[in-house]
């Protein structure tokens, strides 16, 4: 990508009528401006010999000091395969004064990174080209963000392309004569004609816009000859005369022996809205490119009363003569100081401040304003503002934020619907169990309800959570345990439950199996740990701990009669306890069983 601009007035020329004291301390100002630039700055002779280099450039390219680069050729900073482009860029720069392009830059250790580079031609007092200044910005993060966004958009396009407006089939005889053998009923939606009106290939061909019919025929002949899948975008017209854009995708079938195409199956999709949007996007892009061509990042000098003392030729080309105007009046058309102005703070603290401004007279172009205080030769404090265009970066951030927000909303809706569906299932099981009385089958239904309820609760917590990938398992654990105790209230009302759960966040892939483990072990304790005739104060204990930032320990125990010696982990005929090893395996957990003073299960696993 590269953009060029027409020749402005020679750089370095001071507007007529400017007082010399306003330019005093120029060397100090230039040095501070260069070092305050957040991007990489290099000034070189026309032959490419580096004369000035900023600290940011030295650090970004992996050198220790500016002296490592001064006197060297600029090619040392550019990837070797792009060296041939440099001479051509210099030629065009002399014609256009400024040039914007993308380069692959290289560090001292050989690693590379993409960068956007803005070249500006520097002229001497006689107006002769004498050097080149460049400002480069590392685009590594932006490129990664763009690639991620493109990949996301690609997936969504693949899903959207599964839908079509109608499809058709063309059969081709051995003599090569085509005939329309089928067209779907929804052809009316896109053509305004019924299937009865489109029975032959000629009738269907007449649906194509007259200006695109020749191109459509060439497309068909190519597919019929080479037998390869293909797509075409063209126009069709409704019976009313309205024009619609369509995408025609064809899938030819060939005879396996002769290779002759025997039929063509095709789909047609209305893409009018996309075409209109693309045209609007192209128009907007043209306007943006024009704006970037005629404007430039600018420098201005302003006093403590906000009077504009100096603006560079680029600013003057857009905003005119600043003589006698306040900065907020000159740039923004405002009668009062801009709300986010950095000038008062910079003059008060005598420090470099950074703010953002939107330029209403330049189609709301966004700039990053670096405000630098300095004293002129009279000791008067002024500020110099260095303005960097960040419009595209802000747009990219907004697109990424919007895309992420849409996906978060979709995931929340999915969790919400899964939770609702699971609740419907538990309700159906509960209704069915009411017809079974209090027998063994009804108890099995209750256990199934609790298992499903534990999974539904995970999705409910995810729906309520800001983090859609994890839940606070300690909060989930307390609610799940209380729900199970309540479901067995006829036998659990005398049982004391003690929960000691520290905050632990688990992903959904671990939260669901862990929740089912709690459901099975707690249910088993309530039902079997305290039989009739057992003496003591029944108690169930649940604890949750995390060690080393990754190891999770989940323990469920009771002080009941204990598990018989002939019963091990999973060695039981009941479904509940037989599920324990399987569920623990799903989270790569280790299960330990203790029989002293009751029964206690401890599950240890690594948090993902």
C-alpha positions, -999 to 999 in steps of 0.1 A, spaced: 0 0 0 13 34 -8 -1 69 -12 15 100 -25 7 137 -22 11 167 -46 39 191 -40 33 216 -11 54 247 -5 91 239 2 96 225 37 113 248 61 99 280 47 86 304 73 53 322 65 57 358 55 52 383 83 64 359 111 86 374 137 120 358 141 118 354 179 90 328 173 116 306 156 143 311 183 154 279 200 146 259 168 175 234 174 163 227 209 127 224 196 136 201 167 157 178 190 128 175 215 103 170 188 123 141 173 128 124 207 91 129 216 79 111 185 65 77 196 75 63 162 109 58 146 125 89 130 154 89 106 169 118 85 193 108 57 211 124 28 197 118 -7 222 90 -12 208 72 19 235 81 44 219 84 79 226 117 96 200 119 124 183 90 141 159 90 171 163 70 202 131 51 194 147 40 161 178 28 178 159 7 204 134 -7 179 161 -20 156 181 -35 185 212 -11 185 228 3 216 233 39 205 227 64 177 264 62 167 259 26 156 237 39 128 248 74 119 269 74 88 255 40 77 232 36 47 194 34 54 194 0 36 208 -15 69 173 -10 84 153 -25 55 149 -61 46 172 -71 17 145 -82 -7 130 -47 -6 162 -29 -14 154 -26 -51 122 -6 -41 142 21 -24 157 38 -55 123 39 -72 107 54 -40 134 82 -39 126 91 -75 89 93 -69 95 112 -36 114 140 -55 83 144 -77 56 142 -49 74 157 -18 58 131 5 52 93 1 34 68 23 43 31 19 47 -2 38 81 -18 44 95 -49 61 122 -35 84 150 -56 99 166 -55 134 203 -60 142 197 -96 151 180 -103 118 144 -104 130 119 -85 109 87 -65 115 62 -47 93 60 -9 94 42 20 78 67 45 66 60 82 57 88 98 37 92 136 34 115 154 10 137 181 28 148 212 8 175 237 16 169 275 18 173 277 -20 145 251 -25 169 223 -36 163 187 -23 189 180 3 177 151 23 149 127 33 131 124 66 111 93 75 87 84 103 80 47 106 54 29 129 56 -7 139 25 -24 125 31 -59 140 1 -57 164 -21 -41 138 -13 -69 113 -20 -96 138 -53 -79 147 -62 -76 110 -53 -113 104 -75 -124 134 -104 -102 122 -101 -116 86 -100 -152 99 -132 -145 120 -149 -128 90 -139 -158 68 -156 -182 91 -188 -162 92 -188 -159 54 -185 -196 51 -216 -200 73 -236 -173 55 -228 -189 21 -247 -220 31 -280 -202 23 -290 -196 -13 -320 -179 -29 -327 -206 -54 -309 -234 -73 -311 -249 -108 -300 -278 -129 -289 -278 -165 -286 -311 -184 -263 -314 -215 -270 -339 -242 -243 -360 -259 -246 -336 -288 -239 -307 -264 -274 -293 -264 -283 -278 -229 -317 -279 -213 -331 -265 -181 -342 -296 -162 -350 -280 -128 -353 -247 -110 -365 -244 -74 -397 -227 -64 -381 -198 -46 -369 -184 -79 -399 -160 -76 -383 -142 -47 -353 -131 -68 -368 -128 -103 -404 -119 -97 -413 -148 -121 -429 -181 -113 -415 -215 -123 -441 -217 -150 -427 -186 -166 -392 -201 -167 -394 -235 -183 -367 -233 -209 -331 -222 -208 -339 -193 -231 -365 -180 -207 -341 -183 -178 -313 -167 -198 -336 -137 -204 -337 -131 -166 -300 -120 -169 -295 -83 -174 -289 -76 -212 -256 -59 -205 -243 -90 -187 -257 -117 -210 -226 -120 -231 -204 -124 -200 -228 -150 -186 -227 -170 -218 -189 -170 -218 -190 -181 -182 -214 -210 -190 -193 -222 -220 -161 -222 -199 -177 -244 -173 -192 -267 -198 -158 -272 -215 -134 -275 -185 -159 -290 -160 -145 -270 -131 -165 -253 -104 -168 -215 -108 -187 -185 -97 -200 -153 -114 -214 -121 -102 -238 -104 -126 -271 -85 -127 -306 -99 -132 -338 -79 -136 -372 -85 -121 -404 -86 -141 -410 -51 -127 -378 -39 -143 -359 -35 -111 -322 -47 -112 -308 -71 -87 -272 -83 -83 -268 -121 -80 -240 -146 -73 -241 -177 -95 -221 -207 -82 -220 -238 -105 -209 -274 -98 -206 -294 -131 -208 -332 -132 -188 -351 -159 -190 -386 -174 -162 -406 -157 -152 -423 -189 -154 -396 -215 -149 -366 -192 -178 -348 -210 -199 -325 -188 -233 -340 -185 -250 -316 -161 -245 -284 -142 -260 -278 -108 -260 -242 -97 -271 -219 -69 -281 -183 -71 -279 -159 -42 -291 -123 -41 -261 -101 -33 -277 -67 -40 -273 -54 -5 -236 -65 -4 -230 -47 -38 -246 -15 -26 -226 -17 6 -194 -23 -14 -202 7 -36 -207 29 -5 -175 15 10 -156 23 -22 -170 58 -23 -160 63 13 -126 49 6 -120 73 -23 -129 102 0 -105 90 27 -77 85 2 -83 120 -12 -82 134 23 -49 116 32 -34 129 -1 -41 165 6 -34 166 44 -3 158 65 6 154 101 15 189 112 34 210 137 21 242 153 34 266 180 9 282 204 13 306 233 -2 305 268 -32 325 256 -39 299 229 -28 323 201 -15 304 171 21 316 164 31 292 137 17 264 116 35 244 90 25 246 53 5 215 55 -18 230 81 -20 263 62 -31 244 31 -62 231 49 -70 258 74 -55 290 58 -37 319 75 -36 316 113 -27 352 119 -47 366 149 -66 334 157 -69 312 187 -61 275 182 -96 263 191 -110 288 167 -85 280 139 -87 242 141 -120 235 156 -142 265 148 -150 269 185 -153 300 206 -140 283 238 -111 261 247 -115 225 236 -126 202 266 -96 178 262 -70 204 254 -35 194 267 -20 229 265 -30 242 301 -17 210 317 15 210 297 23 246 306 14 241 343 35 210 348 61 218 322 59 183 309 51 165 276 13 157 274 -5 134 250 -42 139 240 -65 129 212 -85 153 191 -111 150 163 -108 175 135 -144 184 123 -131 203 93 -113 172 80 -141 147 81 -135 140 118 -100 128 113 -85 116 146 -51 129 156 -28 121 186 -15 155 199 19 156 216 21 189 234 57 199 243 64 230 265 95 251 258 109 287 264 117 310 236 146 334 236 127 359 257 120 333 284 83 331 275 68 296 277 52 283 246 41 249 234 48 230 202 22 205 191 32 175 171 1 158 155 0 122 144 -29 108 123 -44 77 142 -77 75 123 -72 41 108 -59 27 141 -90 39 159 -112 24 133 -95 -10 136 -99 -9 174 -136 -1 170 -140 -30 146 -122 -54 168 -142 -42 199 -175 -45 180 -166 -80 167 -157 -92 202 -189 -77 217 -210 -95 191 -193 -128 198 -197 -124 236 -234 -117 232 -238 -148 210 -220 -170 236 -242 -156 264 -273 -164 244 -260 -200 238 -254 -206 275 -288 -191 283 -306 -214 259 -287 -245 270 -296 -237 306 -333 -233 297 -333 -265 277 -318 -284 306 -343 -269 329 -371 -281 306 -357 -316 308 -355 -316 346 -391 -303 347 -402 -332 324 -384 -357 346 -400 -342 377 -435 -344 362 -429 -380 352 -416 -389 387 -448 -377 403 -466 -405 386 -442 -431 400 -448 -426 437 -419 -430 461 -405 -462 447 -370 -470 435 -377 -458 400 -388 -424 413 -355 -421 432 -336 -428 400 -356 -400 383 -346 -377 411 -309 -386 407 -312 -379 370 -328 -345 377 -299 -335 400 -273 -345 375 -289 -324 348 -295 -296 372 -258 -295 380 -250 -291 343 -277 -264 339 -262 -245 368 -228 -243 351 -244 -227 320 -264 -203 342 -232 -191 360 -215 -187 326 -244 -166 314 -242 -144 345 -204 -141 344 -184 -114 328 -159 -141 318 -177 -164 293 -151 -191 295 -149 -197 333 -170 -197 364 -162 -192 401 -166 -228 411 -168 -219 449 -201 -200 443 -214 -227 420 -205 -254 446 -225 -237 474 -256 -233 453 -253 -269 439 -249 -284 473 -279 -265 487 -300 -276 458 -292 -313 463 -298 -311 500 -332 -295 493 -341 -322 468 -336 -348 496 -351 -327 523 -371 -356 538 -338 -373 548 -313 -344 548 -330 -320 572 -311 -335 602 -278 -334 583 -254 -305 589 -235 -294 558 -202 -275 562 -188 -259 531 -153 -244 531 -147 -233 495 -120 -209 484 -124 -189 451 -113 -211 422 -122 -203 386 -127 -233 363 -134 -235 325 -167 -251 314 -149 -283 303 -138 -289 339 -167 -273 357 -194 -297 344 -175 -330 353 -165 -316 387 -201 -305 393 -213 -340 385 -187 -355 409 -201 -333 437 -236 -344 428 -229 -381 429 -208 -381 460 -231 -357 480 -262 -377 469 -245 -410 480 -236 -395 514 -272 -382 520 -287 -416 510 -264 -441 526 -240 -426 552 -266 -423 580 -289 -453 580 -317 -459 606 -302 -468 640 -270 -449 634 -260 -428 665 -243 -395 662 -247 -360 647 -248 -364 609 -224 -341 591 -213 -337 554 -181 -317 546 -172 -301 513 -139 -282 507 -123 -266 477 -87 -254 475 -62 -243 449 -24 -248 453 5 -235 433 -19 -214 412 -30 -245 392 -36 -276 414 -72 -279 426 -83 -302 455 -120 -310 458 -130 -330 489 -165 -345 499 -168 -364 531 -191 -375 559 -189 -389 594 -214 -417 588 -210 -455 588 -183 -455 562 -179 -474 529 -176 -512 533 -141 -526 529 -152 -547 498 -163 -515 481 -136 -495 463 -136 -465 440 -161 -473 413 -164 -509 425 -202 -507 431 -233 -518 413 -249 -483 418 -247 -459 389 -237 -429 410 -204 -442 425 -196 -461 393 -195 -427 375 -169 -413 398 -137 -427 381 -151 -418 347 -159 -382 357 -125 -378 374 -108 -391 342 -125 -363 322 -106 -337 342 -74 -359 344 -81 -361 382 -68 -385 408 -93 -399 434 -84 -409 469 -107 -427 493 -105 -425 531 -126 -447 554 -117 -435 589 -144 -417 608 -168 -420 578 -161 -417 541 -141 -390 524 -133 -386 487 -105 -363 476 -102 -354 439 -70 -336 428 -66 -322 393 -48 -295 373 -68 -264 364 -67 -258 326 
